[in-house]
Amino acid sequence: MKKILCLMLCAVMLLSLGACGEDDPVEITFDADLTLDVLETLLLEKGDALLATDIPENYTYVFQNVGVVPQIIYPIDDTMSFTILPITDGKNMLVLSVKTGETTTLDYVGVKDILEFIDSQKNS
């Protein structure tokens, strides 16, 4: 009797394993690069508490590791990108990098500096 119960248990386990199929992969489609207008709106709304999850998924992003710390880079155009770099629990460093030459880049760090740069671009 014990053998029959054991065989039935094994059969049930095997049947349940067959029911565990792979989930359909989640497909994320990028249809635009992040724009300065969208970035400005997000920074005005969230400030220094901006998280990558606050940025809509349709904007192109790239994961890149700096050592063991993953950073998320959002391209804006050929000369600019916005980076979110985790620094401590729940806090991020926000950086807008602007290419100024062949090998030189200016980095605007923090909401205040980034918003000032965006404002200067609107006025020029």
C-alpha positions as a Python dict, from the first residue, in 0.01 Angstrom:
ca = {
    (1, 'M'): (0, 0, 0),
    (2, 'K'): (287, 236, 82),
    (3, 'K'): (439, 173, -260),
    (4, 'I'): (112, 259, -435),
    (5, 'L'): (76, 582, -235),
    (6, 'C'): (436, 671, -309),
    (7, 'L'): (385, 604, -683),
    (8, 'M'): (67, 815, -683),
    (9, 'L'): (251, 1098, -508),
    (10, 'C'): (532, 1081, -764),
    (11, 'A'): (280, 1081, -1051),
    (12, 'V'): (105, 1388, -910),
    (13, 'M'): (440, 1565, -870),
    (14, 'L'): (537, 1486, -1230),
    (15, 'L'): (202, 1608, -1360),
    (16, 'S'): (232, 1930, -1167),
    (17, 'L'): (580, 1990, -1309),
    (18, 'G'): (440, 1957, -1660),
    (19, 'A'): (185, 2226, -1583),
    (20, 'C'): (464, 2470, -1494),
    (21, 'G'): (536, 2615, -1834),
    (22, 'E'): (745, 2918, -1906),
    (23, 'D'): (565, 3249, -1892),
    (24, 'D'): (545, 3450, -2208),
    (25, 'P'): (842, 3686, -2223),
    (26, 'V'): (765, 4048, -2147),
    (27, 'E'): (854, 4258, -2446),
    (28, 'I'): (949, 4620, -2389),
    (29, 'T'): (937, 4844, -2691),
    (30, 'F'): (1138, 5163, -2703),
    (31, 'D'): (975, 5417, -2930),
    (32, 'A'): (1158, 5737, -2835),
    (33, 'D'): (1459, 5884, -2666),
    (34, 'L'): (1402, 6081, -2349),
    (35, 'T'): (1359, 6454, -2420),
    (36, 'L'): (1466, 6753, -2213),
    (37, 'D'): (1100, 6858, -2179),
    (38, 'V'): (1000, 6520, -2035),
    (39, 'L'): (1307, 6516, -1810),
    (40, 'E'): (1227, 6865, -1685),
    (41, 'T'): (868, 6766, -1605),
    (42, 'L'): (982, 6457, -1415),
    (43, 'L'): (1248, 6646, -1220),
    (44, 'L'): (1004, 6923, -1125),
    (45, 'E'): (755, 6661, -1007),
    (46, 'K'): (986, 6416, -827),
    (47, 'G'): (1299, 6619, -753),
    (48, 'D'): (1593, 6427, -607),
    (49, 'A'): (1355, 6139, -527),
    (50, 'L'): (1328, 6050, -899),
    (51, 'L'): (1355, 5676, -959),
    (52, 'A'): (1401, 5487, -1285),
    (53, 'T'): (1049, 5348, -1236),
    (54, 'D'): (914, 5705, -1260),
    (55, 'I'): (1031, 5730, -1622),
    (56, 'P'): (789, 5569, -1871),
    (57, 'E'): (917, 5241, -2018),
    (58, 'N'): (884, 5351, -2379),
    (59, 'Y'): (1194, 5573, -2347),
    (60, 'T'): (1518, 5409, -2453),
    (61, 'Y'): (1754, 5312, -2174),
    (62, 'V'): (2072, 5111, -2130),
    (63, 'F'): (2199, 4931, -1821),
    (64, 'Q'): (2570, 4974, -1759),
    (65, 'N'): (2771, 4859, -1460),
    (66, 'V'): (3022, 5084, -1288),
    (67, 'G'): (3205, 4826, -1082),
    (68, 'V'): (2924, 4645, -902),
    (69, 'V'): (2682, 4939, -920),
    (70, 'P'): (2435, 4931, -1209),
    (71, 'Q'): (2353, 5264, -1369),
    (72, 'I'): (2072, 5338, -1610),
    (73, 'I'): (2150, 5568, -1901),
    (74, 'Y'): (1876, 5741, -2099),
    (75, 'P'): (2001, 5885, -2431),
    (76, 'I'): (1853, 6225, -2512),
    (77, 'D'): (2030, 6304, -2838),
    (78, 'D'): (2376, 6260, -2993),
    (79, 'T'): (2535, 6493, -2737),
    (80, 'M'): (2333, 6437, -2419),
    (81, 'S'): (2236, 6154, -2187),
    (82, 'F'): (2069, 6132, -1847),
    (83, 'T'): (2201, 5884, -1592),
    (84, 'I'): (2051, 5744, -1273),
    (85, 'L'): (2315, 5598, -1044),
    (86, 'P'): (2212, 5436, -713),
    (87, 'I'): (2427, 5565, -426),
    (88, 'T'): (2249, 5448, -108),
    (89, 'D'): (1925, 5276, -12),
    (90, 'G'): (1650, 5453, -204),
    (91, 'K'): (1872, 5745, -311),
    (92, 'N'): (2010, 5806, -656),
    (93, 'M'): (2263, 6038, -812),
    (94, 'L'): (2111, 6210, -1114),
    (95, 'V'): (2355, 6321, -1384),
    (96, 'L'): (2300, 6497, -1716),
    (97, 'S'): (2606, 6451, -1937),
    (98, 'V'): (2658, 6693, -2226),
    (99, 'K'): (2928, 6624, -2482),
    (100, 'T'): (3118, 6948, -2551),
    (101, 'G'): (3393, 6819, -2775),
    (102, 'E'): (3538, 6510, -2929),
    (103, 'T'): (3651, 6374, -2590),
    (104, 'T'): (3514, 6624, -2337),
    (105, 'T'): (3189, 6608, -2144),
    (106, 'L'): (3024, 6839, -1892),
    (107, 'D'): (2827, 6668, -1616),
    (108, 'Y'): (2539, 6841, -1439),
    (109, 'V'): (2480, 6660, -1110),
    (110, 'G'): (2161, 6691, -910),
    (111, 'V'): (1820, 6832, -987),
    (112, 'K'): (1914, 7198, -936),
    (113, 'D'): (2207, 7192, -1181),
    (114, 'I'): (2016, 6989, -1440),
    (115, 'L'): (1712, 7220, -1428),
    (116, 'E'): (1939, 7526, -1459),
    (117, 'F'): (2100, 7372, -1769),
    (118, 'I'): (1760, 7293, -1923),
    (119, 'D'): (1643, 7648, -1851),
    (120, 'S'): (1957, 7789, -2015),
    (121, 'Q'): (1887, 7579, -2327),
    (122, 'K'): (1536, 7722, -2352),
    (123, 'N'): (1666, 8079, -2327),
    (124, 'S'): (1932, 8041, -2594),
}
